[in-house]
Amino acid sequence: VTGKKVEQVIPTYIPVQKSVSRGNIMLSSVFLPGLGQKKASGKGGHLLLSGLVYGTAGASLYFYLQHNNYYTDYKEASGAARDDLFDKSVSSFNMSQYMLYGAAGLWAVNMIWSAAIPIKDTSQKKMNIGLMKLPENGYLISAKYTF
């Protein structure tokens, strides 16, 4: 084994850890439910909440559009078909309202959860990056991550 003397050592860089504030968590959760919880805890599973909120809101829109179609057909129909279309229209409208209330409730739970979730301390995590110039071969990069 042979070694060569290193001519120059470039100092190690330690990136500054960005702290997450409660306001940042709350603002993140306003438009994408679960994003604030993900920022606070570091776990991506919280983003399933956004799927639930947007899924119920989308289902509400679907049932409302279905209600409009049934109601338009109801105006043009006559006899027993008219009564059946009216019942379907009312049922679709009610389901649309239930889904809308569900989406609003999930969004409210998201906001309360964002206000209450503990913020994970990331100050213990550190990454050290070193860069050394080698005489003939270029540079050597080393990284050390403490977790």
N, C-alpha and C positions, 0 to 999 in steps of 0.2 A: 504494500500500500504506500503510495506516495501522495504528498500533498503540496499545495502551492499556497503561498502567502496571498491573502486577500488585500488588494490595494486600498479600496475605499469602501466604507460602510455607510449606507444611507440610513438615517434614523428610522426607527419603527413608528408606524402611524397607528394611532388608536382612534377610530371613529367615535364621534360623540353620540351617545345614546339619546334618541329623541323621546321625550316623555309624552305621554298621552293624557290630555286633560279631559275632564268630565264634559265640558262644552263640546269638544271635538267628538267625543263618543256620541253625545246626544244628536249633534248635527249630522253625523254619519248615518245614524239610524232613522232619520226623518225620511230620506229618499230611498234608502236601501235597508229595509229592516234586517237586523242581525249583523250589519257591518260594524256598528259600534261595539257590540258584544265581542265580535272577532278581534277588533283592535284592542279591547280591554283585556281579553283572556288569551289571545293568540291562537285560539282554536277555530277552525273553519266550519265546524258543524253548525254554528249559529246561523249561517247563511241559509239553512233550510227554512228558517222563519220567513225570509223574503219570498221563497217559493210558495209558502202557505198563504201569505198576505196577497201576493199578486195572483195566485191561483184562484182564491175565493173572489177577488175583485173581477177577474176575467170571467169566472162562472156567473157572477152577478150580471155582467154585461151581456153574456150569451143568453141568459134567461130573459133579460129585458128585451133584447132584440127578438127573441122567440115570441114574447108577449105581444110585441108590436105586429108581428106577422099574423098571429092568431086573431088579433083585434081587427086588423085590416080585412082578413077573410070573413070575420064575423059580420062586419058591416055589409058585405056583399051577399052573404048567405041567407037562406030562409029555411023555416021548418025546424026539424030535429037537429040538422047539421049546425044550424045557427046556435042553438043552445049548447051543443057539444063544444063548438069553437069558443063560445064565451067562457065556459068552464075551464077550458085549456088556457085561455088568455089570463084568467084570474089566477089559476094555479101557477103559471109561469111568472106572473108578476109577483106573487107571494114568495116564490122561491128566489127570485131576483133580490127581493128585500132581505130575506134571511141571509143570503150570501153577502150582501152589502154590509149588513150589521156584523156578520162574522169577520169580514175583512177589517172593519173599523175596530172591532174588539181586539183582534190580533195586533193591529197597529198600536192600539193603546197599551196592550200588554208589553209590546216591544219597547215603547217609550218608558214605561215604568221600570222594566228590566234594565234598560240602558242607564237609568238614573241610579239604580241600586247595585249593579254588578261591581264587584271589587276590581280595581285596576291592578293587573299583574306587574310586579316590580321587575323591570328589565335591567336595572342598574348592575346586577351581578354578572350579566353576560358581557363578555368583552372579546373583541377580536383584535389580535395583533398581527400586523402584516410587516414583514421585513423584506428589504431589497438590498442585495449586495452585488457589487460589480466584480466580476471575475476577470482575471488578467487577459485571457485569450478568448474565452467562450461567450462572453456577454454578461448577462445578469442572472442572479439566482433569487427567486421569489419564495419566501416561506410565509406560511399563515398558521396561526395558532388561535383556536376558538375555545374559550373557557365557558362551559355551561354547567 
